[in-house]
């Protein structure tokens, strides 16, 4: 075995031993309280902290008190020692890191699973924030992902537990998010792109990045002293209208989705600040991306929910998703119809878009319609944003703001001259085809008289009855073959044909044996299809 492979294997074994020791220390066989689960995830390291963060947003998987406790993993992870932070600065910048930073605070502003944030002062006196990646976090998480994948295979052996949650999808999503957040060069690019897309927004900004000082392991940004968006009393004490700020926040998030296709995928209160009445987005490590096509389809889907249009919503869902098998359109149509009937009497102002999207994604999952990562991230982002909105300004409704914004966009995009020309062309084309209709009818009648007409019909939803009919026909044919074998073998027995087995000519013996096997197979088939 190569030396590098031996080292990797040894490291994996030691990590497995460490995980088992931590599980034993927490005595998990005696049960897990919400606080105990949070502390366990912290002790297991960055992978499990990130898993806990994702699970905190999945109230469909865990009771609410567990979700509430796991939310603390977003910002209250045990911090790295100051000496470790200085060692990482030395590793990235060398001995002259003191020439870059005149001062680095010992007390962190925040500590998360992947990185830790400190205030600092540059040599020219500017106040900045430095985001330092934890050591060996990539290597530890890569090993843990392998362990979790193996654990999922074991869970599949337990039918109810293995099928209740798609753990593979959860782990893949967590790893994709973590890899994006671990590369600070990527986050620096996100900050620059976000500033560019929002440069004309009067009340929205993000920290300026010092790209020349940033590396893949350390991110240097402008330090903005702001108030977390959920500190409502502090914001109102400064003289600003929290309802107006909330509406601006929702309007900007909708702009990120519909106009930019580049949105903050984790808009929890800790990532949104208010500074001098302006909204400041921070921690742009995890960003969602939607193509122009996906944005248009999302608009169509949102509008079809408002208009209770089953056909349009089914079309949008199939266009956004990736179909993994043949779709039963009858069942999908029925599920979407029931979904829209559920919200049929709900006013637009009372509709929760995040919850609605989650139910729609569940319908897609039930029909094996896979969704691109940007759409699932969008669903979670909207749910989180609606939670923020309901807390800071309960009177405002996210989907109502979305509908108003959509109406404005639609009105701006209308070109009345082009619309009129398009309508005229459509009418002219239809008139031309209408004039040709008698010719087509005459051709059809001639073909019918000559016996050349063919009629192709497709009965949607008939797949299951046809499959059963096909099975019946197959069994009938096998039964006829079985009877023919018995009859022909009996006729052969009337001869003195050699060789013989048990006084039965060999061809007859083979025929009887085949007939018995086919008969057993038919009986088993009947039992399974009862």
C-alpha positions in Angstrom: 0.0 0.0 0.0 1.4 3.5 -0.9 2.7 5.6 2.0 0.1 8.4 1.4 -2.8 5.8 1.4 -1.5 4.4 4.7 -1.5 7.8 6.3 -5.0 8.5 4.9 -6.3 5.2 6.3 -4.6 5.8 9.7 -6.2 9.2 9.8 -9.6 7.8 9.0 -9.3 5.2 11.7 -8.2 7.7 14.3 -11.2 10.0 13.4 -13.6 7.1 13.7 -12.2 6.3 17.1 -12.6 10.0 18.1 -16.2 10.0 17.0 -17.0 6.8 18.9 -15.3 8.2 22.0 -17.4 11.4 21.9 -20.6 9.4 21.4 -19.7 7.3 24.4 -18.9 10.3 26.5 -22.3 11.8 25.8 -24.0 8.5 26.6 -26.4 8.8 23.7 -28.1 5.5 24.5 -29.8 7.3 27.4 -31.4 9.7 24.9 -30.7 13.2 23.6 -32.3 16.5 24.9 -32.2 19.5 22.6 -29.2 21.0 24.5 -27.4 17.7 24.7 -27.8 17.3 20.9 -26.4 20.7 20.3 -23.4 20.1 22.6 -22.8 16.7 20.9 -22.7 18.3 17.4 -20.2 20.9 18.7 -18.0 18.2 20.2 -18.1 16.2 17.0 -16.7 19.1 15.0 -17.5 21.2 11.9 -19.3 18.6 9.8 -21.8 17.9 12.5 -22.2 21.6 13.4 -23.0 22.3 9.7 -25.4 19.3 9.7 -27.1 20.7 12.8 -27.4 24.2 11.2 -29.2 22.6 8.2 -31.4 20.5 10.5 -32.3 23.6 12.5 -34.2 24.8 9.4 -36.0 21.5 9.0 -39.0 21.6 11.3 -40.5 18.8 9.2 -37.7 16.5 10.5 -37.3 17.6 14.1 -39.6 19.0 16.8 -39.6 22.8 17.1 -37.7 22.8 20.5 -34.8 20.9 18.9 -34.8 23.3 15.9 -34.7 26.3 18.2 -31.7 24.9 20.2 -29.8 23.9 17.0 -30.1 27.5 15.7 -27.5 28.4 18.3 -25.0 26.5 16.2 -25.1 29.4 13.7 -23.1 31.7 15.9 -22.3 30.2 19.3 -19.8 27.5 18.5 -16.8 27.3 20.9 -14.2 29.7 19.6 -10.6 29.0 18.6 -7.9 30.1 21.1 -6.2 33.4 20.2 -2.8 31.7 19.8 -4.4 29.5 17.1 -5.7 32.5 15.2 -2.2 34.2 15.3 -0.7 30.9 14.1 -3.1 30.9 11.1 -2.2 34.5 10.3 1.4 33.6 10.3 0.8 30.7 8.0 -1.1 32.9 5.5 1.0 36.1 5.6 4.4 35.0 7.0 6.4 36.7 9.7 5.4 40.2 8.4 1.7 39.8 9.3 2.2 42.4 12.0 3.1 44.9 9.3 -0.4 44.3 7.7 -2.4 44.3 10.9 -1.5 46.8 13.6 -4.0 45.1 16.0 -6.2 42.0 16.1 -8.8 41.6 18.8 -8.4 38.7 21.1 -12.2 38.3 21.6 -14.0 37.1 18.5 -17.1 38.8 17.1 -18.5 35.4 16.2 -17.5 31.8 15.9 -19.1 29.3 13.5 -18.3 25.8 12.3 -16.0 26.7 9.5 -14.6 30.1 10.5 -14.2 32.7 13.2 -14.5 36.5 12.9 -12.3 39.1 14.7 -12.1 42.8 14.5 -8.7 44.2 13.4 -6.9 47.5 12.5 -4.8 47.8 9.4 -1.4 49.5 9.5 -3.0 52.6 7.9 -5.5 52.8 10.8 -8.6 51.5 9.0 -10.9 49.2 11.0 -11.6 45.9 9.4 -13.0 42.5 10.1 -11.0 39.3 9.4 -12.6 36.0 8.9 -10.3 33.1 9.7 -10.9 29.5 8.5 -10.5 26.8 11.2 -7.4 24.6 10.7 -7.9 21.2 8.9 -11.6 21.8 8.5 -11.6 20.6 4.9 -9.8 17.4 5.7 -12.0 16.6 8.8 -15.2 17.3 6.9 -14.2 15.1 3.9 -13.6 12.1 6.3 -16.8 12.8 8.2 -18.8 12.9 4.9 -17.5 9.4 4.1 -18.6 8.1 7.5 -22.0 9.7 7.1 -22.5 8.1 3.7 -21.7 4.7 5.1 -24.1 5.3 8.0 -26.8 6.2 5.5 -26.4 2.7 3.9 -27.1 1.1 7.3 -30.1 3.3 7.8 -31.6 2.1 4.5 -31.8 -1.3 6.1 -34.4 0.1 8.6 -37.4 0.6 6.3 -39.3 3.4 8.1 -36.2 5.4 9.2 -34.4 4.9 6.0 -37.3 6.1 3.8 -38.5 8.9 6.1 -35.8 11.4 5.2 -33.5 11.5 2.1 -30.3 11.6 4.1 -28.1 11.3 1.0 -29.6 14.5 -0.4 -29.1 16.2 3.0 -25.4 15.2 3.2 -24.7 16.1 -0.4 -26.3 19.5 0.1 -24.4 20.1 3.3 -21.1 19.2 1.6 -21.8 21.4 -1.4 -22.6 24.3 0.9 -19.6 23.7 3.1 -17.2 23.6 0.2 -18.5 26.9 -1.0 -18.2 28.5 2.4 -14.6 27.2 3.0 -13.1 29.0 0.0 -12.9 32.7 1.0 -11.7 33.7 -2.5 -15.2 32.6 -3.7 -16.8 34.6 -0.9 -14.7 37.7 -1.9 -16.1 37.3 -5.4 -19.7 37.0 -4.0 -19.2 40.3 -2.1 -17.9 42.1 -5.2 -20.8 40.8 -7.4 -23.4 41.7 -4.7 -22.1 45.2 -4.4 -22.1 45.6 -8.2 -25.7 44.3 -8.5 -27.0 46.5 -5.7 -24.9 49.7 -6.4 -28.1 51.6 -7.4 -30.1 50.4 -4.3 -30.2 53.4 -1.9 -30.8 51.4 1.3 -28.9 48.2 0.7 -25.2 47.4 0.9 -22.6 44.8 1.9 -19.1 45.1 3.4 -16.3 46.1 1.0 -13.8 43.4 0.5 -10.0 43.9 0.6 -9.3 41.4 -2.1 -5.5 42.1 -2.2 -5.3 41.1 1.5 -7.6 38.1 1.3 -6.6 34.5 0.8 -8.5 31.2 0.5 -8.1 30.9 4.3 -8.5 34.5 5.5 -11.0 37.1 4.3 -10.5 40.8 5.1 -13.6 43.1 4.9 -14.7 46.5 5.9 -16.0 46.7 9.5 -19.6 47.9 9.6 -21.0 48.6 13.1 -24.6 47.7 12.7 -27.5 46.4 14.7 -28.9 42.8 14.0 -32.2 43.1 12.2 -34.0 41.2 15.0 -33.0 43.7 17.6 -36.2 45.6 17.0 -36.2 47.8 20.1 -32.6 49.0 19.5 -33.5 49.9 15.9 -36.6 51.8 16.9 -34.7 53.6 19.7 -32.4 55.0 17.0 -35.4 56.7 15.4 -35.9 54.4 12.3 -39.2 52.8 11.3 -38.8 49.0 11.5 -41.8 48.4 9.3 -40.3 50.4 6.5 -37.0 48.6 6.9 -38.7 45.3 6.8 -40.5 46.2 3.6 -37.2 47.3 2.0 -35.6 44.1 3.1 -38.3 41.9 1.5 -38.3 44.1 -1.6 -34.5 43.7 -2.0 -34.6 39.9 -1.4 -37.3 39.7 -4.1 -35.0 41.7 -6.4 -32.1 39.3 -5.7 -34.4 36.4 -6.8 -36.3 37.8 -9.7 -34.0 40.4 -11.2 -30.5 39.2 -10.3 -30.8 35.5 -9.9 -28.1 35.8 -7.2 -29.5 35.7 -3.7 -28.4 35.2 -0.1 -29.1 31.5 0.7 -29.0 31.9 4.5 -30.8 35.2 5.3 -31.2 34.6 9.1 -31.1 37.6 11.4 -27.4 37.2 12.3 -26.5 37.8 8.6 -28.5 41.1 8.3 -27.5 44.3 10.0 -29.1 47.8 10.1 -26.6 50.7 9.9 -27.9 54.3 9.8 -31.2 53.0 8.5 -29.6 51.0 5.7 -29.7 47.2 5.3 -26.3 45.6 5.3 -26.0 41.9 4.2 -23.0 40.1 5.7 -21.6 36.5 5.4 -22.1 36.0 1.7 -20.3 32.6 1.7 -23.5 30.7 0.7 -25.2 32.3 -2.3 -27.9 30.8 -4.5 -27.9 31.2 -8.3 -30.9 31.0 -10.6 -30.7 31.0 -14.4 -32.9 33.4 -16.4 -35.0 30.4 -17.4 -35.5 29.3 -13.8 -36.4 32.8 -12.7 -39.1 33.0 -15.4 -40.4 29.6 -14.4 -40.5 30.6 -10.8 -42.6 33.7 -11.7 -44.9 31.4 -13.7 -45.2 29.0 -10.7 -45.9 31.8 -8.2 -48.5 33.4 -10.5 -50.2 30.0 -11.1 -50.5 29.5 -7.3 -52.1 33.0 -7.0 -54.5 32.2 -10.0 -55.1 28.6 -8.9 -54.1 27.4 -12.3 -53.4 23.6 -12.1 -52.2 23.1 -15.7 -49.8 26.1 -15.6 -48.3 25.0 -12.2 -47.8 21.4 -13.4 -46.1 22.7 -16.6 -43.8 25.0 -14.5 -42.9 22.2 -12.1 -42.0 19.8 -14.8 -40.0 22.5 -16.6 -38.0 23.4 -13.5 -37.4 19.9 -12.4 -35.6 16.9 -13.7 -37.8 13.8 -14.3 -36.1 10.6 -13.2 -38.8 8.3 -14.5 -42.0 8.2 -16.5 -44.5 10.6 -14.9 -48.1 9.7 -14.2 -49.7 13.0 -15.3 -53.1 12.0 -13.9 -51.7 11.5 -10.4 -49.5 14.6 -10.6 -52.4 16.7 -11.8 -54.6 15.4 -9.0 -51.9 16.1 -6.3 -51.4 19.7 -7.7 -55.2 20.2 -7.8 -55.5 19.1 -4.1 -52.6 21.4 -3.3 -54.3 24.4 -4.9 -57.7 23.5 -3.4 -56.1 23.6 0.0 -55.2 27.2 -0.5 -58.3 28.0 -2.5 -59.9 30.0 0.3 -56.7 31.6 1.5 -56.3 35.3 1.0 -53.0 36.3 -0.7 -52.1 38.3 2.4 -52.3 35.2 4.5 -50.4 32.9 2.2 -46.9 31.7 3.5 -44.8 31.3 0.3 -42.0 29.4 2.1 -44.4 26.8 3.5 -46.2 26.6 0.1 -42.9 26.0 -1.7 -42.0 23.3 0.8 -45.3 21.5 0.1 -44.8 21.8 -3.7 -41.2 20.4 -3.4 -42.6 17.5 -1.5 -45.1 16.8 -4.3 -42.2 16.9 -6.8 -40.2 14.5 -4.6 -43.2 12.1 -4.4 -43.2 11.9 -8.2 -39.5 11.6 -8.5 -39.0 15.1 -10.0 -35.6 16.3 -9.0 -35.0 20.0 -8.3 -31.8 21.9 -9.1 -29.8 23.1 -6.1 -30.7 26.7 -6.6 -34.4 26.0 -6.3 -34.1 24.0 -3.0 -31.8 26.8 -1.6 -34.5 29.3 -2.7 -37.2 27.4 -0.8 -35.2 27.4 2.4 -34.1 31.0 1.9 -37.7 32.2 1.5 -38.8 30.3 4.6 -36.1 31.9 6.6 -36.9 35.4 5.2 -40.6 34.9 6.0 -39.6 34.0 9.6 -37.5 37.2 9.8 -40.4 39.3 8.4 -43.0 37.8 10.7 -40.7 38.7 13.7 -39.7 42.3 12.8 -42.9 43.5 11.1 -45.8 41.1 11.4 -48.1 43.4 9.4 -46.1 43.0 6.2 -46.6 39.9 4.0 -43.8 38.6 1.8 -45.9 37.1 -0.9 -48.0 40.3 -1.2 -44.8 42.2 -1.7 -43.7 39.6 -4.2 -47.1 39.9 -6.1 -46.8 43.7 -6.2 -43.2 43.5 -7.3 -44.1 41.0 -10.0 -46.9 43.3 -11.3 -44.4 46.2 -11.5 -41.9 44.0 -13.4 -44.5 42.7 -15.8 -45.8 46.2 -16.5 -42.3 47.5 -17.1 -41.5 44.7 -19.5 -44.6 45.2 -21.7 -43.8 46.7 -25.1 -47.2 47.7 -26.5 -46.0 48.1 -30.1 -44.4 44.7 -30.1 -47.4 43.1 -28.5 -49.7 44.6 -31.1 -47.5 43.4 -34.0 -47.3 40.0 -32.4 -51.1 39.8 -32.0 -51.6 40.9 -35.6 -49.1 38.2 -36.9 -50.9 35.6 -34.9 -54.3 36.5 -36.2 -53.0 36.6 -39.8 -51.4 33.1 -39.3 -54.6 31.7 -37.9 -56.6 33.1 -40.8 -54.3 31.5 -43.3 -54.6 28.1 -41.6 -58.4 28.5 -41.4 -58.6 29.1 -45.1 -56.7 25.8 -45.7 -59.0 23.8 -43.4 -61.5 22.7 -46.2 -58.5 21.3 -48.3 -57.3 19.3 -45.3 -60.8 17.9 -44.6 -61.2 16.9 -48.3 -57.9 15.0 -48.1 -58.9 13.3 -44.9 -62.2 12.1 -46.5 -60.5 10.8 -49.6 -58.0 8.8 -47.4 -60.9 7.4 -45.3 -62.7 6.2 -48.4 -59.6 4.5 -49.7 -58.9 2.9 -46.3 -55.7 4.8 -45.8 -56.6 6.7 -42.6 -54.9 5.8 -39.3 -56.0 7.1 -35.9 -53.4 7.3 -33.1 -54.8 7.7 -29.6 -53.0 8.1 -26.3 -55.1 7.6 -23.1 -53.4 9.6 -20.3 -53.5 7.6 -17.1 -54.2 4.3 -18.8 -50.7 2.9 -18.2 -51.6 0.9 -15.1 -54.7 -0.9 -16.6 -52.7 -1.6 -19.8 -49.9 -3.1 -17.7 -52.3 -5.4 -15.9 -53.9 -6.4 -19.2 -50.5 -7.2 -20.6 -49.7 -9.4 -17.6 -53.0 -11.3 -18.0 -52.3 -11.9 -21.7 -48.8 -13.1 -20.9 -50.1 -15.6 -18.3 -52.8 -16.8 -20.7 -50.1 -17.5 -23.4 -47.9 -19.4 -20.9 -51.0 -21.4 -19.8 -51.7 -22.4 -23.4 -48.0 -23.4 -23.9 -48.1 -25.4 -20.7 -51.3 -27.2 -21.8 -49.6 -27.9 -25.2 -46.5 -29.4 -23.4 -48.7 -31.7 -21.3 -50.7 -32.8 -24.4 -47.7 -33.4 -26.6 -45.7 -35.2 -23.8 -48.7 -37.5 -23.3 -48.8 -38.4 -27.0 -45.1 -39.2 -26.9 -45.7 -41.6 -24.0 -47.9 -43.7 -26.2 -44.8 -44.5 -28.3 -41.8 -46.9 -27.6 -39.3 -44.1 -28.2 -35.8 -44.6 -26.7 -34.1 -43.7 -24.4 -36.5 -43.6 -21.5 -36.5 -42.2 -17.9 -38.9 -43.9 -15.5 -40.5 -45.7 -18.4 -41.2 -42.4 -20.1 -39.5 -41.4 -23.4 -36.9 -38.7 -22.8 -38.6 -36.0 -24.9 -41.9 -36.7 -23.0 -40.1 -36.5 -19.6 -38.5 -33.2 -20.6 -41.9 -31.9 -21.7 -43.6 -32.9 -18.4 -40.8 -31.4 -16.4 -41.1 -28.1 -18.3 -44.9 -28.2 -17.9 -44.6 -28.7 -14.1 -42.1 -25.8 -13.7 -44.3 -23.5 -15.8 -47.3 -24.5 -13.8 -45.5 -23.6 -10.5 -44.4 -20.3 -12.0 -48.0 -19.5 -13.0 -49.3 -20.4 -9.5 -46.7 -18.1 -7.8 -47.6 -15.3 -10.3 -51.3 -15.6 -9.4 -50.5 -15.4 -5.7 -48.4 -12.2 -6.1 -51.1 -10.5 -8.2 -54.0 -11.1 -5.9 
